[in-house]
């Protein structure tokens, strides 16, 4: 699946806020016990130094937001991909792109929080090398990714096409041995 990335423009804000509420509203309610509103989502988007739009066929299908902390670490505050575009390899492309951007900022650490009720996201990030670094607080788990400093930060080589989905084999690996 082909995707493109571009910086957020002010005219994107209403679409992004609506996307955040539709994608994360239930998770935030279950994790933190409050309703995520569009003004709250918009405030979070605007507070970040960088928000990048993820598009498919020139239509926004998600975004990610981060800021660089005074400590030199990156704080990833949001990765939103609308449900119909999840499980197509886009999350992996976004994760790789975020890591390259972190390296371009000369950091080897990305921090974030995952809503406790978002088990699908938690599993994804843990499979991609993130670690839980703090207890369950205010409906979230503190997470961190330590980057390999030997890898390049070249953001120009960002792949924009997700690999084809692997098909599950109908064959079983067990064999019966006859004596």
C-alpha positions in Angstrom: 0.0 0.0 0.0 1.5 3.3 -1.1 1.6 6.1 1.5 3.1 9.6 1.5 4.1 11.9 4.4 3.9 15.6 4.6 4.0 18.3 7.3 0.7 19.4 9.0 -0.9 22.6 7.7 -3.4 24.6 9.8 -6.2 23.6 7.5 -5.6 19.9 8.4 -6.5 20.5 12.1 -10.2 19.8 11.9 -9.7 16.5 10.0 -6.9 15.4 12.4 -8.9 16.2 15.6 -11.9 14.3 14.2 -9.6 11.4 13.2 -8.1 11.3 16.7 -11.5 11.2 18.4 -12.8 8.5 16.1 -9.7 6.3 16.4 -8.8 6.9 20.1 -12.1 8.0 21.8 -13.0 4.6 23.1 -9.5 3.8 24.2 -9.1 7.0 26.1 -12.4 6.5 27.8 -11.5 3.0 28.9 -7.9 3.8 29.9 -8.2 7.2 31.5 -11.9 7.5 32.3 -12.7 10.7 30.3 -14.1 11.4 26.9 -11.6 12.7 24.3 -13.0 15.7 22.6 -12.0 17.3 19.3 -10.7 20.5 21.1 -8.6 18.3 23.4 -7.2 16.4 20.4 -6.5 19.7 18.6 -4.7 21.2 21.6 -2.4 18.1 21.8 -1.7 18.3 18.0 -0.8 22.0 18.2 1.4 21.6 21.3 3.8 19.4 19.5 6.7 20.7 17.5 6.2 18.3 14.6 3.0 16.7 13.3 3.3 14.7 10.1 0.3 13.7 8.0 0.2 10.1 6.6 -1.7 10.0 3.3 -3.0 7.4 0.9 -4.0 8.6 -2.5 -3.8 12.2 -1.3 -6.3 11.5 1.6 -5.2 11.7 5.3 -5.3 8.3 6.9 -3.3 9.2 10.0 -0.6 11.3 11.6 2.1 11.3 14.1 3.3 14.0 16.5 6.4 14.6 18.6 8.5 17.1 20.3 12.1 17.3 21.3 12.6 17.5 25.0 15.2 19.8 26.7 17.1 16.5 27.6 17.6 15.9 23.9 15.2 13.0 23.9 12.2 12.8 21.5 8.8 12.5 23.0 6.3 10.8 20.7 2.9 11.9 21.7 0.7 10.4 19.1 0.6 7.9 16.2 -2.9 7.7 14.7 -3.8 5.4 11.8 -7.5 5.1 11.0 -8.7 1.5 11.6 -9.4 0.6 7.9 -5.7 1.2 7.2 -4.3 -0.7 10.1 -2.7 -4.1 9.6 -1.3 -3.2 6.2 2.3 -2.5 7.2 1.8 1.3 7.5 2.6 1.3 11.2 6.0 -0.3 10.6 6.8 2.3 7.9 5.8 5.1 10.4 7.9 3.6 13.2 10.9 3.4 10.9 10.4 7.0 9.8 10.1 8.2 13.4 13.3 6.4 14.3 15.1 8.1 11.4 13.8 11.5 12.4 15.0 10.9 16.0 18.5 10.1 14.7 18.4 13.2 12.5 17.8 15.2 15.8 20.9 13.5 17.2 19.0 11.5 19.8 19.1 7.8 20.7 16.0 7.7 22.9 12.3 8.1 22.0 9.9 8.3 24.9 6.1 7.9 24.8 3.0 6.7 26.6 0.5 4.0 25.4 -3.0 3.9 26.7 -3.5 0.8 28.8 -6.7 -0.2 26.9 -4.9 0.0 23.6 -3.5 -3.5 23.8 -3.1 -3.8 20.0 -0.8 -0.7 20.0 1.1 -2.0 23.0 1.8 -5.3 21.3 2.9 -3.5 18.1 5.4 -1.2 19.8 6.8 -4.0 22.0 7.4 -6.1 18.9 9.2 -3.2 17.4 11.7 -2.9 20.2 10.0 -0.5 22.7 10.2 -1.3 26.4 7.8 -0.5 29.2 9.7 1.8 31.6 7.0 2.9 34.0 4.0 1.6 35.9 0.4 2.0 34.7 -0.5 5.6 35.6 -3.4 7.8 34.6 -4.5 5.1 32.1 -1.1 4.9 30.3 2.1 3.0 30.3 5.4 4.9 29.9 7.4 3.4 27.1 10.9 4.0 25.5 12.8 3.0 22.5 16.6 3.1 22.6 18.0 3.5 19.1 21.1 1.8 17.7 23.4 4.7 17.1 25.2 2.9 14.3 22.2 3.0 12.0 21.9 6.0 9.5 19.5 8.9 9.9 18.9 9.4 6.2 15.3 10.3 5.9 15.5 10.5 2.1 15.5 6.7 1.9 12.1 6.4 3.6 10.2 3.6 2.0 6.6 4.6 1.2 5.2 1.3 0.2 4.2 -1.3 2.8 5.3 -4.8 2.0 2.6 -7.2 0.9 0.8 -9.0 3.7 2.1 -12.5 4.4 -0.4 -15.2 3.9 -0.8 -17.8 6.5 0.1 -21.2 5.2 -2.5 -24.0 5.2 0.3 -26.5 5.7 1.1 -27.7 9.2 4.6 -28.2 10.4 3.9 -31.4 12.3 4.7 -34.7 10.7 3.6 -38.2 11.5 6.2 -40.8 11.6 5.2 -44.3 10.8 7.4 -47.2 12.1 
